[in-house]
Amino acid sequence: MRIEILGPDCEPLRGMAIQTAEIAEKLALDVELARITRIDDILRRGVTVVPAVLIDGIQIGAGRILSREALEGLIADSADSAE
């Protein structure tokens, strides 16, 4: 599973990336986590509102910092769908 967090290099998004890694570890998922901060790279993915989270190229959240609970639910749902 590839999880991308798109948006500026700021403390809230760094925190969301850390939480995402912790959630993946808790759920025993093999995750490749990437932070995408360059506007060209963000636009190339078709994203026009940041912050945004993509799981395997599918946008699951945009326009707000996701809570730990929301992240965990979305990551778990995506993992279940991939099985």
RAZIDA-V506509 format. One record per residue. N is the residue number from 0. SS is DSSP state (@ for helix, = for strand, . for the rest). PHI is phi in radians with two decimals (none if undefined). OMEGA is omega in degrees with one decimal (* if undefined). Layout:
N,SS,PHI,OMEGA / N,SS,PHI,OMEGA
This chain:
0,.,none,177.4 / 1,=,-1.99,178.0 / 2,=,-2.01,178.9 / 3,=,-2.05,175.4 / 4,=,-1.92,-173.5 / 5,=,-1.89,177.0 / 6,.,2.62,-176.5 / 7,.,-1.13,176.7 / 8,.,-1.41,-177.9 / 9,.,-2.33,-176.7 / 10,@,-1.01,-180.0 / 11,@,-1.03,-179.1 / 12,@,-1.35,173.2 / 13,@,-1.10,177.5 / 14,@,-1.12,178.9 / 15,@,-1.13,177.8 / 16,@,-1.15,178.1 / 17,@,-1.10,178.5 / 18,@,-1.08,179.3 / 19,@,-1.07,178.2 / 20,@,-1.10,178.9 / 21,@,-1.13,178.7 / 22,@,-1.12,179.5 / 23,@,-1.05,178.5 / 24,@,-1.15,179.2 / 25,@,-1.04,-179.1 / 26,.,-1.50,179.7 / 27,.,0.97,179.5 / 28,.,-1.79,173.9 / 29,.,-1.52,-173.0 / 30,.,-2.14,169.0 / 31,=,-1.80,-176.4 / 32,=,-1.84,179.9 / 33,=,-2.31,172.3 / 34,=,-1.80,-179.8 / 35,=,-1.92,-174.7 / 36,.,-2.01,-178.2 / 37,.,-1.38,-176.0 / 38,@,-1.01,178.5 / 39,@,-1.07,179.7 / 40,@,-1.19,178.2 / 41,@,-1.16,-179.6 / 42,@,-1.11,178.8 / 43,@,-1.05,179.3 / 44,.,-1.53,178.6 / 45,.,1.42,-178.5 / 46,.,-1.65,-179.9 / 47,.,-2.06,178.5 / 48,.,-2.19,178.3 / 49,.,-2.10,0.3 / 50,.,-1.24,178.0 / 51,=,-2.50,176.7 / 52,=,-2.19,175.9 / 53,=,-2.06,172.9 / 54,=,-2.08,-176.3 / 55,.,0.86,175.2 / 56,.,1.47,-179.1 / 57,=,-1.79,-178.8 / 58,=,-1.27,-179.4 / 59,=,-1.95,179.7 / 60,=,-2.83,178.3 / 61,=,-2.71,172.8 / 62,.,1.55,179.2 / 63,.,-2.76,174.0 / 64,.,-1.33,-179.2 / 65,.,-1.43,176.0 / 66,.,-1.21,177.5 / 67,@,-1.00,-178.9 / 68,@,-1.12,178.6 / 69,@,-1.11,178.2 / 70,@,-1.03,-177.8 / 71,@,-1.07,178.9 / 72,@,-1.11,-179.0 / 73,@,-1.19,179.2 / 74,@,-1.18,179.2 / 75,@,-1.10,178.0 / 76,@,-1.07,179.1 / 77,@,-1.13,178.6 / 78,@,-1.15,178.9 / 79,@,-1.12,-179.8 / 80,@,-1.17,-177.3 / 81,@,-1.35,-176.7 / 82,.,-1.32,*
